[in-house]
Amino acid sequence: MREHLRIRQLEALDAVARTGNITRAAAMLGVSQPAASRLLSDLAKDLGFRLYHRMDGRLVLSAEARHLLPEIRRVLESMDYIAQVGRNIPARKAGHLRVACLPGFAVCHLPGVIAAFLTDRPDVTVTIEPDRPERILEWIIGEQYDCGITDDFTGHPAIEDQGISIRSVCIFPKGHRLEANAVITPDDLAGEKFIHDTIDSTYYRGVAEAFAQTGKTIEALVETRQFTCACELVCLGTGVSVVSELDARSYQHRGLSFRPFVPNVPHKLSLVRPIHQPPSLLTLDFLEAFENSLFDYRCDL
């Protein structure tokens, strides 16, 4: 037996099994009848047994060929699948995307972007890994993920990044007195218990500076790294907070209201990827889709 059979030979045997006729099998393959006969003859020689018998004007597969046919069809189906995936890769419709993100994004905003992104990409799979900013940067530097969504990024020679500034809003429970205001300033928050970002973060320092400029101080109640946690606490009536508008809008249906915070303290996001690993077309398409999803929240346009 020849070490490697040709796919065209297997297609010829499958066509004969389906049609029972060399002429129709040749038409199915798009070749001449002599070419189809030659493919079958060569396959019989390579396999070492007869492929079919003539019976009542039809070609009927031999017992050996019938035994082999299911495996042949599995091979042909696999080849069709490989061809389809191969066509999808240049069209950015196949592949695997690995995204590291802040924990808040794993439950807020990102799922909607991923769902829309996968709608017309049937052969794309995605890994989403939430963690703190330090871990995300470690993964990107180590080329363990295709891209990351983080904040407080200050630059690294192994990372390509794109900064995006998101508007901030003051959030409070529905029915709160602050709903009467068109905008919220530090003066308006006098006496309010405040839920805020971690005190070592750039964002917290920006909010604290806005208070300091008006001679006010933050009446801290809860410190939390995640805006989503602050939103949950505000929905429960625990206090008020200043967060990214992106997160605030996700909680409007949960009993949360918000107004623009003045002066604006932008939440600075960074879309990051490894600089020494050429990005796939799929990664670039996803980053573009995610950036476009932030258009209505940006304050750096």
Salt bridges, closest charged atoms under 4 A:
GLU3 OE2 - HIS4 NE2 3.77
GLU11 OE1 - ARG8 NH1 2.73
ASP14 OD2 - ARG18 NE 2.90
ASP14 OD1 - ARG73 NE 2.58
ASP42 OD2 - ARG6 NH2 3.54
ASP46 OD1 - ARG2 NE 3.57
GLU71 OE2 - ARG74 NH2 2.25
ASP120 OD1 - ARG121 NH1 3.34
ASP131 OD1 - ARG132 NH1 3.64
GLU134 OE1 - ARG132 NE 3.70
GLU138 OE1 - ARG135 NH1 3.06
ASP146 OD1 - ARG98 NH2 2.93
ASP151 OD2 - HIS267 NE2 3.01
ASP187 OD1 - LYS216 NZ 3.81
GLU192 OE2 - HIS176 NE2 3.32
GLU192 OE2 - ARG177 NH2 3.02
GLU232 OE1 - ARG254 NH2 2.72
GLU245 OE1 - ARG167 NE 2.78
GLU245 OE2 - ARG249 NH2 2.76
ASP285 OD2 - ARG92 NE 3.22
ASP285 OD2 - ARG121 NH2 3.80
GLU291 OE2 - ARG298 NH1 3.16
ASP300 OD1 - ARG298 NE 2.84
